[in-house]
Amino acid sequence: MTNIEQSGRAAAPAGRPAGLPYLPGLDGLRALAVVAVLAYHLGWARAPGGFLGVDVFFVLSGYLITALLVAEHARTGGIALRRFVARRARRLLPALWTMLLVVCTTAALAFRGELGELRRDVPAALAYVSNWVTIGADESYFETTGRPPLLAHLWTLAIEGQFYVLWPLVVLLLARRFPGRRRLAWLALAGAGLSTAAMAALAVRGGMPIPHDPSPAYLGSATHAMGLLLGAALGAVWAPWRADPGARPRSPWALDLLGGAGVVGLVLAFWRFDELDPALYRGGFAAVSVLALAAVAAIARPASRLGAVLGLAPLRYLGQRSYGLYLWHWPVAMLTRPGFELPASTALATGLRVALTLALAEASYRLVELPVRRGALGRWARGLARGGAGPTGLRRMRLLAAPVALAVLVVSLGGTLAAPPAADPVAGAPHSVVLRTGQATRADGVGGTARFVLAQPETGPDFLFVVSASRAPGAPAPAPAPAPAAAPAPGAPAQAPAPAPAPPPPAGPPPTTAVGDSVMAAIAPALPARFPALEVDAVTSRQPADVLTALSAIAAAGRLGSFVVISAGTNGAISDEQLRAMLDVASPARTVLVLTNFVERPWAERNNALIAAVVPQYPNGVVLDWNALAEANPEWLWADRIHPRPAGAEALATMFLEEAVRAAG
């Protein structure tokens, strides 16, 4: 995320690069972008497309970096790459390193369960490859339950950092071989087109964003470079501050209207789109970048009326701190979740999280970013030089400052991350549990895990209970072991042969199969007492495609019950094909009960509409509206507002039983 300082007015931030005036309207545009991102990550329902604020930052970065490079080449006939890298490092690294140190220290002191991911993510952040690491680990940026990684947001800095390394080389080589700004602009436009085409091709071929997770396309350096390159194309040819001061622009109002339309379009995009809109991955991100490009083109004109509006003090304040706001908002949000670390009140929690983010960003701006930009490190080095190091020592200290600071950071982080993680209360518990007589009881009180601790009741029905997180698809479940005969008391006479068995009891619930994700895992402990013949296959963070795979494996093994319960969609979107395939696999069953989703994610509404439309088309299909039940009975939910508490699980299990008995009768 670029944080370039421009100069030219008294209110301009310090530490400007030569050749770029200060344009407060660009800070206002930054403010709109960062507010959208914060609203999205804090779960504000009216900003489902707030993540598109990142694309606004990409356009700004591409524009300002390219304008800076072109201006330097025009002024000096070359580009000082070392100086360029040093400027970028001074702007970006101190605040980033400070955030990493604070987050790691906080995790070591109070959230030690996060240290495992931080050991992987901190080096990736320092190397600016966070996006590649996330893609390589096959993790989803969008579809998560529980606490997402504390540094997941640094993928944007990774893409920009990679751009900062490669793009100056491209500009320099092109200027030497094929001088001319228009050629550079055409090259950038071609690159933006290729990036857009690559994202679209990957999305179409991979079935993104529905039914498959779009993270590989969204996080890819090549597939999400269109905003940077569109901004670069404009930066190569549009520098209105260099125009003759006496010349009047041909259509100043037209340009302001165009830019204003771009800003309005961005706000509508923040409100209208969400991450599962297929149009975004088929050219939509490029279209959003074009809207941002129109706004930038208008604001870049020093006399722009749009720039004056966006340059008002409150927006300018937020824009100047946008880098810090972006750095801090995500770890703050992840470590202050409503109902967990904060009270469940949404308004109070949101206010506290916003206030903490603003305070940290302000501290970063005042105590870290501004002092470094104003030459604090240089003054410190000169002070040491006056103490005897001399000019040669001064140069050496300047060269060594960044490596030494990085070494200190690495050592500090290494010591922090070396702390052992917090003990897992159910560590070592088996991932597959086969239980014949007994009751499964939750170990941690939160519905986000499929691991159970087993407690043996005094009496209970015979049943087969499987909670699987790793059993290979299709692997047969162990058969129930016969109940052991009671041993005779010492000295008691031999017992007579057992009498003839009593008549079988009246028919109860039919053999039952329950397959799903962590919601089903949370319900599972309440099922055995109601269903004598039961198999449950529930896995946390399970995607709909995996639910289909598990259900198909059970059916192929001949273990499908005549009553089937399916819970899918908590962690991602269900496609029409997947839902119909589940119902087709379960077609031999007398009844297939499908739960709707209750989860505050963009895909839930789509999933529920699909379930309501498709399931009744099957003669054995029944919909249980878990969404409406959870909304009407919030006391049934854990604080994460996703998983049912024991009371909710008992209520749902009773509903399952009622439906099973009704269908059997």
Sequence and secondary structure as in RCSB ss.txt:
>XXXX:A:sequence
MTNIEQSGRAAAPAGRPAGLPYLPGLDGLRALAVVAVLAYHLGWARAPGGFLGVDVFFVLSGYLITALLVAEHAR
TGGIALRRFVARRARRLLPALWTMLLVVCTTAALAFRGELGELRRDVPAALAYVSNWVTIGADESYFETTGRPPL
LAHLWTLAIEGQFYVLWPLVVLLLARRFPGRRRLAWLALAGAGLSTAAMAALAVRGGMPIPHDPSPAYLGSATHA
MGLLLGAALGAVWAPWRADPGARPRSPWALDLLGGAGVVGLVLAFWRFDELDPALYRGGFAAVSVLALAAVAAIA
RPASRLGAVLGLAPLRYLGQRSYGLYLWHWPVAMLTRPGFELPASTALATGLRVALTLALAEASYRLVELPVRRG
ALGRWARGLARGGAGPTGLRRMRLLAAPVALAVLVVSLGGTLAAPPAADPVAGAPHSVVLRTGQATRADGVGGTA
RFVLAQPETGPDFLFVVSASRAPGAPAPAPAPAPAAAPAPGAPAQAPAPAPAPPPPAGPPPTTAVGDSVMAAIAP
ALPARFPALEVDAVTSRQPADVLTALSAIAAAGRLGSFVVISAGTNGAISDEQLRAMLDVASPARTVLVLTNFVE
RPWAERNNALIAAVVPQYPNGVVLDWNALAEANPEWLWADRIHPRPAGAEALATMFLEEAVRAAG
>XXXX:A:secstr
      BSSTTS SS  TT B  HHHHHHHHHHHHHHHHHHTT TT TTGGGHHHHHHHHHHHHHHHHHHHHHHH
HSS  HHHHHHHHHHHHHHHHHHHHHHHHHHHHHH GGGHHHHHHHHHHHHTT HHHHHHHTT  SS   S   T
TGGGHHHHHHHHHHHHHHHHHHHHHHHS  HHHHHHHHHHHHHHHHHHHHHHHHHHTTTTTS  HHHHH TTTT 
HHHHHHHHHHHH  GGGS TT   S HHHHHHHHHHHHHHHHHHHHH  TT GGGGGTHHHHHHHHHHHHHHHHT
STT HHHHHHTSHHHHHHHHTHHHHHHHHHHHHHHS BTTTB S HHHHHHHHHHHHHHHHHHHIIIIIHHHHTT
HHHHHHHHHIIIIIHHHHHHHHHHHHHHHHHHHHHHHHHHHHTS     TTTT  SEEEEEESEEEESSSSTT  
 EEEE  SS  EEEEEEESS  TT               TT                 S  EEEEESHHHHHHGG
GSTTT SSEEEEE TT  HHHHHHHHHHHHHTT   SEEEEE  SSS   HHHHHHHHHHTTTSSEEEEE    S
SHHHHHHHHHHHHHGGGSTTEEEE HHHHHHH GGGB TTSSSB HHHHHHHHHHHHHHHHHHH 
